[in-house]
Amino acid sequence: MSNDRTRRSGGSSRDMAEAAFKSATTKPAELPPAKPAIPNAKEMVSLRLDRDILDHFQKAGAGWQERINDALRKAIGK
């Protein structure tokens, strides 16, 4: 008779307890990062560059980050 009860309730007590535990302890899927609220805002990142590349952009002085950004923008055709 326990077989009939298992079928009616959707599974054994153990199966239901394991399902409840799993749903309570499973980390939800992470959402993709939100888009910045300000369009075209600059975003701080950490980037590893070869020393000669960095020297090339820094030799002209201040604004080297913008020059790297401009070069990358050209590289992607924008």
Secondary structure, DSSP 8 states (H G I E B T S, - for coil): -HHHHHHHHTS-HHHHHHHHHHHHHS----------SSTT----------HHHHHHHHTT-TTHHHHHHHHHHHHTT-
